[in-house]
Amino acid sequence: MSVVHILRAELELATAGAVTAPESLTIGSVLRPDLPVARDAWDRPYLPGTSPAGSLRQQAHRTGREEALFGNVRPGNGTDAPPSETVAIASPIRLLGTRLDLPQPLEPAQQLEIRRRTAIDRHRAAAQPKTLHSRELLPPETKILLWLRLDTPSLESPLLDELVDLLATWRPVVGRGRTTGHGQALLTRVLKRSIDLDTADGMRHWLMTGGPALVDDHATVVYDHEKDAVPSLLPELFGQPLQFRITDALHIGSGNVLDRPGHRTGVSAILRDHDNLPIVPGSTWKGVLRARCEFILRSVGLNACSSVGENAGPCGDCVLCEAFGWTERTGAHKQAPPDAEPPPSVGARGRLVFADTVVRESTVRIRNHVALDRVFGGARDAALYTEETIENGTVTVSIRHDRDIPELARAALLLALDDLAAGRFGIGAGTTRGQGTLTALSATGHLLGRERTRAVETLRLHHAALTEEAPA
């Protein structure tokens, strides 16, 4: 017989996130988000086991133990099998299932957030047609329970110790959107129950119980975040968060319109998180800063993605694509001729992570706007609109990275942040009419001023190297 080890890993979402299931949409799903949360047969939010299994496999890949812990299917190498055959190695670790527990104080209608996004036309700096889409997200503090099974010949096993160590160093991320801060999770605790099937008690427990009850009160805690914690957050790119103050007003819309009793028009609502606090989404930071980085590199003659022309979009070859990520569906490769060789990859995930930013100490006001008649110079009929704006708030921008960032990309990003602090561009809507301007607070201003000279020198050295390599 053998010993069955059942482990229960307890995770908690630190940021909103979810595994989506667009394949679940049907003809009658026109009112549902374009990317709904994956659900089980009882229509409850669900986390497929393939998501944490793939994340754990990637963690094992960093230590070179991917195949030993999670199996593999690879071509024969001529020793174990003929080259024409494949070698299939079963995974000794089995992921038995998952369960989600959403925060209880929330009402059922508030448990899931719908986040809307759109792509931006790089040339017009406005919304690109036919790119608006919506996504469902689980709220932060959602509990995730994960059960794993490992069979070994005896109670003590190096493979079991390796699995526990792997879990202890795991930085789980749930679902898509990780470079915009979604799905960041924290492993809080791991429980283990070893069931010796050679003993009467072990066999009785195995036969008389099942499901989550297999990990009962006799389980031992093999990892506790409060006692054995490793750094759970990715390192800051500049060593510290960056703090800014809203200079004028800020509007980042949620796509919702709030009704105002007694008024003819609704209010374009700002984007808020699950605690009803105004936020600047990570996608906004990533989009505006990447566009500014591209502008900076192109301005000094260095290679960067193009904003105009037939091939506008991520190129997949420059340092910014390496740092921010890219996808061929929106980049230059989609314009390639039919007979051209396909790109070696359909995209790559970025190394930078931009989290959602809560706006603190702010005042939300309602502003009325109206379009003007260009002929008569007065208000145009039926052109009144109203929107929420944020005033007098502060934001703390966290830019983290999960892999090394090219020095040129880091320099361009720092100069882009310096331009943001100087008011050379803004964020959100209405930046050409006095909105979206930010000012750096003292500590951030000192950091940008101190690092700016080094960043400029980095651009100068790369430009000089490029000039020397160019043919005469």
Secondary structure, 3 states (H helix, E strand, C coil): CCEEEEEEEEEEECCCECCECHHHCCCCCCCCCCECECECCCCCECCCCHHHHHHHHHHHHHCCCHHHHHCEEEECCCCCCCCCCEEEECCCEEEEEEEEECCCCCCHHHCCEEEEECCEECCCCEECCCCCEEEEEECCCCEEEEEEEEEECCCCCHHHHHHHHHHHCCCCECCCCHHHCCCEEEEEEEEEEEEECCCHHHHHHHHHCCHHHHCCCCCEEEEEHHHHCCCCCCCECCCCCEEEEECCCECCEEEEEECCCCCCCCEEEECECCCCCEEECHHHHHHHHHHHHHHHHHHCCCCCCECCCCCCECCCCCHHHHHHEEECCCCHHHHCCCCCCCCCCCEEECCEEECCEECECCEEEEEEEEEECCCCCCEEEEEEEEEEEEECCEEEECEEECCCCCHHHHHHHHHHHHHHHCCCCCCCCCHHHCCCCEEECHHHHHHHHHHHHHHHHHHHHHHHHHHHHCCC
